């Protein structure tokens, strides 16, 4: 069995909401020690059993390694070509099996998914914050730390890797983790495929593609259209995606990869969040202000890149370059009356972004003493420039239309980051060390200086060296123990430093600094079960939080110290020849460890569930037929730093799926049928942290049925 474990949940209960001073505290270190003692005895007796290591990852080390042998938490999730995991529109369909990761589908394609890793990223009001996203080596996260998961093309993906904990800090400006998507290489005989999926609420997805290898040139081509009217009122969306990948070998020692992708998402309706009163009355409703101002968003994104790899014996040189453009126009619900201030930026955001980057890496391997040393050195350069305007969202008494110009500026963010990482592998011990120095520079050139609206130009620079160290001990052939620690940092985004309570650039906003420690066990138990267990603690200084709002602009401050303590368990087992189970469990306490601005010490960090669990029981009675039941659990989450508003309640959902596959000569067929939220459970799928209008809640979908067919022809 491959060593990356996705984990069956051993069951959990949702702790009742308590006063901050009386909340129960999990004891992950004690549980970790107890399981460790039991496993040492169990696996030692099975030391001669054979392991099958058919899964590798590169996140954290830049070289292929089994997750079982990595001194940190990393999981690789393979994507089924038959789409059994879902319609392949959002990564929320495939990352539930990774502990420590919470992906909340807002059911709002105007604001993207909300992804948090070990509690980092939960505060993001839109997009992905605090977690670095990478697709085939091209960052889907800006140098300032703001990312977009919508650019991931799941139809062409082979696997997604999720790196958590201290070694994620060697990737630079973020704190929680790294999520990397790797697309398939074109291999084998050329083939074409087509697929059609359809479900409730006018939801459908159509895709066509081709892949294979011809005359030494591999290719993967894909294009698709997804459209939905949305579960919630006023939440229709359309998403067109295309992808192309060409791989070729200029000679026997080198490889060249060319990539192009595109996302077109026009006039996506934005239902916003809703208040608790509205949620209780009708969870699919929309607040009147969204309809009055026709809140919506359009996105056009195109990017391309090239990666060249060349081997020199056991050494390897990798060079990568990329560039792209992104255009966004977003109509917000800021009331007309609020835009009367001469310093107001308006109710429409419009920007054109050009971005580019270059990466250079040298990987050398040498025999050293009784082991083998792998040394990786490199440098990453990333740059993004936004030509940004703001407009009033009204003309006269007509709302939701593009009005007068109220903001005009050029925003530039650049990041330069040299790094070095070394791994010394011996027979029983692995030692790893990584260091990265990040230099992130912000610059704003204000071109809208009218009357009292002064010059908001400014610049700032954030620099930090982030080390990480890890050690792994092979206690037996079936039991690895590891520990790692590191320092990370997270700069403010451009949106967070753009304004201050007194107006102008908020240069006083400091980056948050985290000190992370992780202790873990990776083991095979008997012949049919594998397990990962990790306990972690993260202390953060200068956590960035919303301080207030004025004139339609939110401004931010540093909150002081926070504490995250948790336990992650991943387990996979073959119960019988045809029955298997797997899942993930995360128990975490994330609190403010220091009082600030009226928020007492001990309050929960909003948006972070104390318990998150996913489990799957799959039955495969014969080749070509699979049925499975999934269970998803989230405990209650706070919606505001004060912990005074109604928390989003806990929920448990059950999903069913059926996948069949057939082959006939050169043809291959598959059919998928899914029933999600079997018991039609009303629940809050995501929350908008600290919304100043009390519209914190974004409801999840009720019972949904959808299915699809896929066919491919091999030449």
N, C-alpha and C positions, 0 to 999 in steps of 0.2 A: 504494500500500500504506500502511496506517496506520503511524505512526511508533513505536508502542510495540513493542519487540522482545522476544520470549520466548526465543529462542536455541536453536540446535542445538549439542549438545556436540561439540567437536572431538576428543573422546576423552580419557581420563585413566586413570592407573594409581594404585593405592593405595600410598602410601609405606609401607614396612615400619616396624613399631614399633621405635623406637630409644631409646637412652638419652637423657634430656633434654638433655644437653650436646652430643649429636652429631646431633640431628634436622636434616634439611635445611630450608632456608629458601626459600620462593618469592620471586621478585623481581618483584612485580606492576608496580612503577614502570618497570622496564626493558622488560617486555613491552608495557605501555601505550604507551610512547614508540615502540617499533618498529612497532606496528600503526598508530599515529597517522601516522607518516611515510609508510607505504604507502597509507593511506587518502587523505591529502591529495592525492597524485598521481592516485589513481583517481577520486575524486569531482570533482576540478576539471575533468576532461575531460568529465564528464557533467552539467555545471552547468545545461544547458538542459533536462534531462529533467523531466518533470512528476511532481509528488508528489501522492498522494491522502491527505489528512489527515482520516480519518473516525473517529478515536478522540480523545476528550478526557478529561482528568482535572481534578479540583479540589483534590486533596490537596496541601498545601504552599503553596497560594496563595489558596484560597477562591474563585477565579474559574476559568472554563473555559479550559484551555490545552492545546495539544498536548504530549504527553510529549517530543516531539522538541525543543520549545522551552523546556523547563524546566531550570534550572541545578542539577539534582539528580536522583537516581535515583528514578524513580517509574514504575510499570507499571500498566496497566489490563487486567484479565482479564475478558473477556465470557463469560457463562455461556450455553451452548447451551440453547435451549428444548426440544430433543429428548433431553436428558439423556445425550448421548454421552460427557460427561466422567465419568459415574458415576451412582450412585444418589442423589446430592445429599443425603447425610447429614452429611458432614464436609468442612470446607474443605481437608483433605488431598487430596481428589479433584481440586481445581482450581488449587492454588497451586504445583504442582511446576514450572510453567513460569517462575516468577519467580526470578531469581538472587539469592543472598544470603539466601534464606528456606528454612528447614528445618522442615517440618511432619511430626511423627512421630505416627502413629496408634498409640496404646498398645494397641489392641484391648481397651480397658478404659473403658467408658462411664461408670464411676463417677468417673474422674479426668480426663476430657476429654483433648483433644489436647495435645501438647507442641509449642509453636511458638517458634522462635528466629529472630531477624533479626540477621545479622552477629554471631552468637554471643551476643546478649543474649536471655535467657529460657530458656536451656538448663538452668539449675539448678532450674526450677520442679518441685517434687514433685507438684503437682496444678495444674490450670488453666493459665492463661497469665500469664507474669510478664515484665516488661521490654519488652513490646510493647503499644501501645495499640490496643484494638479499639473500633470505632464502627460502629453499624448505623443507617443513615438519620439520622445526626446524633446519635443517642442512644448515649452511651458504654456499651459492654459491659464496660468496665474500671472498677473502683471507684476512688475518689479516691486510695486507697493504692497503686494499681498492679496489683492482682490482677484478672484478667479471666476470662471464660468464653466460649469460642467456640461452645458448644452452643446459645446463643441465636440464632445466625445462621440465618435461614431461607433456604436456598438455592433452594427452589422458586420463591420470589417475586423472587429476585435478578436484576438486569440485569447488574451488573458488580461486581467487587471491585478496589479500588485498593490498592496496596502502596507506601508511601513509606519510603525507607531513607536513612540517613545524616544529615548535619548538620541539614537542614531538618525532620526529624522531631522535633527537640528543641523546636521552637516549639509543639508540642502539649502540653508540660508534663511531668508526672511519669512518665517512662519513659526509655529510652535507645536502644533498638534501632530502632524503626520504628513505623509506623502502618498498620493494616489496616482499611480502610473498606468496608463493604458498602452498595450502593445498590440498592434495589428498583425494579422497573418502575413507571412511571406507567400508569394505565389509559387506553388510547388505542384508537381504531378501533371497529369494530362489536363489540357485546357477544358474548362467547363463553364456553363452558363447556368444561372438560377433565377427564379422569380418567386415572389411570395406575396400573399394577400392575407391581412388580418383585419377583423372587424369586431366591434362590440357595441355596447350601449352608448347612448348620448351622441350618436352620430360619429363614433370613433372608428377610424380605419387607418391602416398603414399599407402602402404598396411599395415593394422594392424589387429592383432588378440588379443583377451583378454578374461579373465574370472574373475568373481567376484561373491560375495555372502557370505553366512554364513552357516556353517555346524558344528553341535555339539559345538556351542559356539565359534567357531573360524572363524573370518572374514578374507577374502582374496581378494586382487585385483592384478591381473596379467596382464601385457600388454607387447607386443613387436611390433615394427613397422619398416618399411624401407621407407625412403623418398629419392627420387632421382630426379635430374633436370639437364638439359643441361644449364640452366640459360638464363635469358633475355638478358644479356650483353654477348658479345664475351668473350670466355675464362673464364667462371664462373660456370662450372659444379661442382656439389656437390652430395655426398651421405651421408646420416645420418641414422645409425641404433641405435635404442634406445630400452631398455628393463627396466621393472620396476616390483617390487614385494613388496607387503605390507601385513603383517600378523598382525591381532589384536586378542588378547585374554584376558580373565579376570581370573587371578589366583584366585581371590576371589571376593566377592561382593563389596569390597571397592577399588579395584585396577584394573589397565589396563596396558597391555604391548603391545607395538607396535614395530614391526621389519620391517626395510626398506632396500632394495637393489636396486640400479639403475646403468645403464651402458650406455655410449655413445661411439660409434665408428664412426669416420668420417675420412675416408682415402683419401689422395691425393686431397684435395679440392682446386680447381683452384682459384687463387687470381688475379682478373683483375685490382687491384689497383684503384686509382683515375685517373681522366683525367683532362687535362687542359681545360680552357674555350674555346680555339680555337677548340680543338677536340670535345668538347660537342656540339658546334654550328654546326660542320660539321656532326657528327654522334654520338648521345648520347650513343649508344650501343657499341661503339668502345673501343679498349684497346690500351694503349700506347705500342710502340714496345718493350720497356725494359721489360715488363712483359712476353712477349713471348720469348725474348732472354734468360732470366734467368729462365723461367718456374716457376714463382712464385707460390707457393702452400703451403698447410699446412695439416698436419695429426694430429688428436686428438684421444686419447684413454683415457677414464675417467670411473672409477668405484668407487662407494662409498657405504657404508652401515652404518646403525645406529640403535640404540635402544632407546626407550623412555618408562620410567616407571612412572606411576602416581598412587598416593595413597591418599585416602581421610581419614581425621581424623575429623569426624563431618563436620563442615563448612570449615575446613582448608584443604589444599592440598599440597602434596610434589610432585615435578616433578624432575626427573633425566634423563638426556639424554647424550648419548655418540655416537660419530661417527668417522669414519676413511675412508680413501680412497687413491687412486693413480691416477695421471694424467700424461700422456706422450704426449709431443708436439714436432714436428719437423717442422720448417717453413723455406722455401727457399725465401729469400728476393731478391730485385733487385739492391742491392748496386753494382755499377760498379766495375769490376775487378781492374781498375787502382786505385781506392780509397783504396783498401785493401793492397796497397803496404807499408803503414805505419806500422812499427813494433808494434805499440800499437793498431792496428785495431782489433776489435773483430770478423771480418769475416762477411759473408753474409748469414749464416745459424744459426738459433737459435734451439737448441736441449736441452730439459730438461726433467727430470723425477722428479715429485713432489710427495711427500708423505705428507698427512695432517691428522690431527686428532683434536678432541676437546671434551670438557666435559662441560655440563651445569647443574647447581644445583639451584633449585628455591623453595621457600616456600611461600605459599599464605595463609594469615590468614584474617578472617572476624570477626568483633566484632561490637556489638551495642555500639555506643558512643554518649551520649547526645541525641539530637533529630534526629540523623542520623545513618548511618552504615559506618564503617571504613573498607576499604580493604587495607591491607598492604602486599606488595610483596618485598621480599629480595632474592637476588641470586648472583651468580658469573658465569661468562663465561670464559673458557680458550680455546684458539684456537692456533694451531701451523701449520706451513707449511714449509717444507724443500725442496729446489730445488737443484738437482744435475745437474748443467747447464754447457753446452759446446757451444762454437761457432766455426764454421768451415768456411773456404773459400768456396764460391759457384762456384768454377771452378777447373778444373784440366787441366793444359796447356791452350789450346784454346777452350776447351769444357766447355760451361757455363751451369749453373743450375744443377750441380752435387756436391756431397759432397767431399770437398777437405781437405786441411791441417787443423789441429787443431790450433785455434787462441784464445781460451778462455776455461778455465776450473776452475770452482769454485763451492762452496757450499753456497747457500743463504738460510738463516733461518729468518723467521718472527714469533714472538710469541706475543700474546695479552692476558693479564689478566685483567678482568674488573668486579669488584663487583658493585652492584647497589641496590638501594632501591626506591620503588615507593609507594605512599599512595594516596588513593582516599576516600574522606569523602562525602558521598551522603546524602543530606537532601531532604526534600519535594520539595523545590524550587531552591536549590543551590547545585552544585557539586564543590568540591575543589580538585585539583590534583597537586601532586608534585612528581617529579622524579629527581634522582641524580645518575650519573654513573661516576666512575673513571676508565679511560682507561690507561693502561700501555703497549705501543707497542714497541717492541725491534727488531731491525734489526741487522743482522750479516752477513758479507761476508768473506769467507775464500778462498783466491785466490791461486790456485795451478798451474797457468800458469805464471811463472816468467822466462822470456827468454830474455836475452840481455837488450835492452832499455825498454822492457815491464816490468815495475816494479811491485811491490806487491801492488795490489789494495784492500787488505784486510782492513776491518774496521768494526765498529759497531756504532750504534746510538740508542737513546731511546727517545721516545716522550710520555709525560704524560700530561693528562688533565682531570679535573673534569668538567662534563657537566651537569648543572642543567636545569630543565624545570618546569614551573608552569602554571597551567591553571584553569580557573573558568568558569562555565556554569550556566546560569540563565534561569529557565523555566518561561518565561514571561506569557505564556498561555499553555494549553495542546498541542497546535499546533505550538508553536513558542519558540525556544530556541536561546538564544544569548550567545556567548562565546568569550573569549579572552585567548591567551596563549603567552608565551615568553620563550626563551631558548637560551642557548649557545652551539654551536657545534664546532667540529674540524675535520680536514681532513689531515692526514699525507701524505707525499709523498709516492708513491709506490716504490718498489725496482727498477723498471726501471727508475724512476725519480731521485733517489739518487745515482745510480750506477756510474755516470760519472759527472765530473766537467770540466770547461774550461781548467784547468791546469792538468787534469788527476786525477785518483784516486776517492775516495769516496767523494761525495758532502755533507759533514756533515754540511755545512752552510745553507742548505735548511731547512726552517722552515715550520711547519704545518700551514695551513690556519685556522683562527678562525672566526666563524660567530656568529653574534648576531641577533636573529630572533624574530619578533613580528607578531602576527596574530589576526585579529578581524573577527568574522564570525556570520552568521545567518543560522539557519536550520529551515525550516518551511513547513507546509502543507498549501496550498492556496485552499480554497474550499474543495470539496470532492475528486477531481481527480488529483490534482497537488501537487508535492513536489519540494522543492528547497533548494539548499545549495549555500551560497554566502560567500566568504572569501576574505578579503583584507590583504596583507602581505607586510612587508618590511624586508630586510635582508642586514645587513652591514657586510662585510667580510674584514678582514685584512690578508695580506700576501697571496693573491691568487697566486696559482702556475701556471706558464706559461712557454712555451718554450723560452729559452734565446738565443739559437743558436745551431749550429751543427759543428762538425769537425771530420774528419776521420771516417765518417759514424755513429758517435754517437751523439744523441741529448742530450743536457744538459739543465737544468731547473733553474729557479730563482723565487723569490717571487716578485709579481708585485705591492704590496701595497694594497690600498683599492678599493673595488668594492661595487656597490649598486644594489640591485634588489628590485623593487617595482612592485606589480602586483595585479590583480583582477582575481578571479576564480568564475565562475558561473556554477552551475549544475542544470538542470531542467528536470523533467519527468512529462508527463501529458497524461491522457486518454481523447482523443478528443471525441470519441464515444465509443460504446460498442465494436467495431471491429477495431478502428483506434487509434494508440498511437504515441507519439513523445517523443524523449529524445535526449540529447546531452550534449556537454561540450564546454565552452568558456574560454580561458585564454588570458588576456591582460597583458603584462609584459614589463617593461623597465629594462634592465640589462646593466649596464655601468661600465666603470672604473671610480672610484671616485677620482682618484689621478693619475697624470702623472707618467710615468716610461719609461726608455730606449727609448725615442723618441716617445712614444705613448701618445697622449695628453689626458688630463682629459675630460670625456664626450664621448669617443669612446664606441661604442657598444661592449659588450662581444661577440665574434664570436660564431656562432652555435646556438644562442638563438633567436627564432622568437618572434617578438613583439605581434603577434596575432596567436593563434592556436585555431582551432574550429573543432568540430565534431558534426554531427547531424544525426538522423535517424527517418524516418517516416515508421511505420510498419502497415500493414493491415492483420488482421486475420479474414477472412470472416466466417470460420468454424473451428472446431477442426481438427487438423492434417494438416492445410494449412496456411502458413505464407509467405507473400511477404514483401519486405522492400527495401527502397532506403536510401543509406548512402551518406553523403557529408563530405569531409575532406578539411580543408583550412589551409595553412601555409603561413605566410608572409615571405618576403625576409629575409635572414640571411647573416651576414658577415662571411668571411672565414679566416680572419687574424686580429690580434690585431690592426694593423695600419688602418683597414677599407679602404684600398686603392685599393685592388683588386676587381674584379667584384663580387658583392654579388650574392648568389644563389637566383634566382627570386622567387617571390610568385607563388603559384599555388592553384587551387581548383579542386578536383577530385570528381566524382560521381560513386557509386557502386550500383549494384542491386543484390538481392538474392531471391531465391525461395526455400522453404523447405516444404516437404510433409512427413507425417508420417502415418503408418497404423499398425494395430494389428490384428492378426488372431490366436486365441488360445494362445499357448505358444510363438509364433513368434511375433517379432516387427521389423518393417522396417522403414527406413527413406531414403529420397533422397534429395540431395542438388545440386543446380545449382547457380553459381555466375558469374557475369559479372563485373569485376573491371576496373576502369578507362574507363567508358562508352564512353567518347568523345575523347579517345586516346590522352590525354594531355601530352605533353612533359614536364618533370619536373626533378629537382634535388632532389632525395629522401634523401640524406645525404651529409655532407661535412666533409672533413678531415682538421681539424683546423691547420693552420700554416704550411702546407706541404712545405718543403724547395724547392721542385721541381715545385711548382705551380700546382700540381695535386690534387686540392681541391675537385673536383666534382665527385659524384657517382650518376649516373642517375637512376631514378625510372622506373618501367615497364610501357609499353604502355597498350593498351586494352588487357585484358586477360580473357579467358573463361575457367572455370574448373567446374567439378561436381563430385559427388560421391554417392555411396550407402552404407548403413550400415544395417546389419541384426543381430538380437540377438535371442537366444533361451533360455527360462526359464524352468528349470527342476522342 
